[in-house]
Amino acid sequence: MKFAIVLSGCGVYDGAEIHEAVMTMLAIRSNGGTYQLFAPNVMQYHVVNHITGDVMKESRNVLIESARIARGKIKPLIEYNVADFDAIVFPGGFGVAKNLCSYAFDGVDMKIDRVVEKAIKDTHAAGKPIGALCISPVLITKILGNIEVTIGSDKGTSGDIRTMGGEHKTTGNGEVIVDKKNKVVTSPCYMLDADITDIAEGADKTIKAIISLLK
């Protein structure tokens, strides 16, 4: 089983959530799969000081920053070929809502990176599973519409999912929602008050559910 993992930078406030990304990689390997990391080769929306929360006066590239998590073994998302993989997974982090799309600023009227949109549409059209952690189900819902997902229990975000045509299911730490028809698996992770053990559980259950869909 070969998974593609899409990152959105490095760091929760302006990129990929590192715990979610690493636990996804661990879950894939622990369940007998392999993975390739991808990220769009674009400039990130802004750079945030993760100690103070202040926006910094510098610019960074999403692919280059994501390479920190990947230990350099990463490819531009434009090179993603759905035929080469069994499933695709999106860890969360504000980078999803800032760099992969503009949900953080535009809400349900978000714009989506064209390469990200193509990867999701191609995977869905091929009938292959899509995993989404944390805030990532918002992105998937915007593209696919009528799917069943979870981001936990946040009323504002779940309301936006419904506005975009999705069905939201309230969940707790470590739980997953599996939309068998559309082959979409989601888990709330840090959209809830969680710690790293909850993230590990959510990632592992997400990967196990994807593997079940593949069988």
Residue pairs with C-beta under 8 A, 6 or more apart in sequence:
1 28
1 31
1 32
1 33
1 34
1 86
1 87
1 211
1 214
2 33
2 34
2 35
2 36
2 84
2 85
2 86
3 28
3 33
3 34
3 35
3 36
3 85
3 86
3 87
3 88
3 89
3 207
3 210
4 35
4 36
4 38
4 80
4 85
4 87
4 88
4 89
4 119
5 21
5 24
5 25
5 28
5 35
5 36
5 37
5 38
5 88
5 89
5 90
5 91
6 37
6 38
6 39
6 77
6 80
6 88
6 89
6 90
6 91
6 100
6 116
6 119
7 15
7 16
7 21
7 37
7 38
7 39
7 62
7 66
7 69
7 70
7 74
7 91
7 95
8 15
8 16
8 39
8 40
8 44
8 62
8 66
8 93
8 95
8 96
8 98
8 99
8 100
9 15
9 16
9 39
9 44
9 60
9 62
9 65
9 66
9 93
9 95
9 99
10 16
10 18
10 65
10 66
10 68
10 69
11 18
11 48
11 50
11 65
11 93
11 95
12 18
12 50
12 93
12 94
12 190
13 48
13 50
13 53
13 93
13 94
14 44
14 45
14 46
14 47
14 48
14 94
14 95
14 98
14 99
15 44
15 62
15 65
15 66
15 93
15 94
15 95
15 99
16 66
16 69
16 91
16 92
16 93
16 95
16 96
17 91
17 92
17 93
17 133
17 134
17 189
17 190
18 69
18 93
19 190
19 196
19 199
20 91
20 92
20 93
20 133
20 134
20 189
20 190
20 199
20 203
21 69
21 91
21 93
22 69
23 196
23 199
23 200
23 202
23 203
23 204
24 35
24 89
24 91
24 131
24 133
24 203
24 206
24 207
25 35
25 37
26 200
26 203
27 200
27 203
27 204
27 206
27 207
27 208
28 34
28 35
28 89
28 207
29 35
30 204
31 204
31 207
31 208
31 211
33 86
33 207
33 211
36 75
36 85
37 66
37 69
37 70
37 73
37 74
37 75
38 74
38 75
38 76
38 77
38 79
38 80
38 119
39 62
39 63
39 65
39 66
39 67
39 74
39 76
39 77
40 62
40 63
40 76
40 77
40 78
40 99
40 100
40 113
40 115
40 116
41 61
41 62
41 63
41 76
41 77
41 78
42 61
42 62
42 63
42 99
42 113
43 59
43 60
43 61
43 62
44 59
44 60
44 61
44 62
44 65
44 95
44 98
44 99
45 98
45 99
45 104
46 55
46 56
46 59
46 98
47 55
47 56
47 58
47 59
47 60
48 54
48 55
48 56
48 94
49 55
49 56
62 95
62 99
63 74
63 76
66 74
67 74
77 115
77 116
77 119
78 115
80 88
80 119
80 122
82 88
82 119
82 122
82 123
82 126
82 128
83 126
85 123
85 128
86 128
86 129
86 214
87 123
87 128
87 129
87 130
87 131
87 210
87 213
87 214
88 119
88 120
88 123
88 128
88 129
88 130
88 131
89 130
89 131
89 132
89 133
89 206
89 207
89 210
90 96
90 100
90 130
90 131
90 132
90 133
90 136
90 139
90 140
91 133
91 134
91 136
92 132
92 133
92 134
92 135
92 136
92 189
92 190
92 191
93 134
93 135
94 104
94 135
96 103
96 134
96 135
96 136
96 138
96 139
97 103
97 104
97 110
97 135
97 138
97 139
98 104
98 105
99 113
100 112
100 113
100 116
100 139
101 110
101 111
101 112
101 113
101 116
101 138
101 139
101 142
102 110
102 111
102 112
103 110
103 135
103 138
103 139
103 142
103 160
107 160
108 142
108 160
108 163
108 164
110 142
112 139
112 142
112 143
116 139
117 143
120 130
120 139
120 140
120 143
120 144
121 143
123 129
123 130
124 130
124 143
124 144
124 182
124 183
127 183
128 183
129 183
129 184
129 185
129 210
129 213
129 214
130 140
130 182
130 183
130 184
130 185
131 184
131 185
131 186
131 206
131 207
131 210
132 139
132 140
132 149
132 184
132 185
132 186
133 186
133 187
133 188
133 189
133 202
133 203
133 206
134 151
134 187
134 188
134 189
134 190
134 191
135 151
135 157
135 191
136 186
137 149
137 150
137 151
137 161
137 166
137 184
137 186
138 151
138 157
138 160
138 161
138 164
140 147
140 149
140 184
140 186
141 147
141 149
141 161
141 164
141 165
141 166
142 164
144 182
144 184
145 164
145 165
145 166
146 165
146 166
146 167
147 166
147 167
147 179
147 182
147 184
148 166
148 167
148 168
148 169
148 177
148 179
148 182
148 184
149 161
149 166
149 167
149 168
149 169
149 177
149 179
149 184
149 186
150 168
150 169
150 170
150 171
150 175
150 176
150 177
150 186
150 187
150 188
151 157
151 158
151 161
151 168
151 186
151 188
151 191
152 170
152 171
152 172
152 188
152 191
152 192
153 170
153 171
153 172
153 188
153 192
154 191
157 191
158 168
158 170
161 167
161 168
162 168
169 177
171 177
171 187
171 188
172 188
172 192
173 188
173 192
173 194
173 198
173 201
173 202
174 187
174 198
174 201
174 202
174 205
175 187
175 188
175 202
175 205
176 185
176 186
176 187
176 202
176 205
176 206
176 209
177 185
177 186
177 187
178 184
178 185
178 209
178 212
178 213
179 185
179 186
180 213
183 213
185 206
185 209
185 210
185 213
186 206
187 202
187 203
187 205
187 206
188 194
188 202
189 198
189 199
189 202
189 203
190 199
192 198
194 202
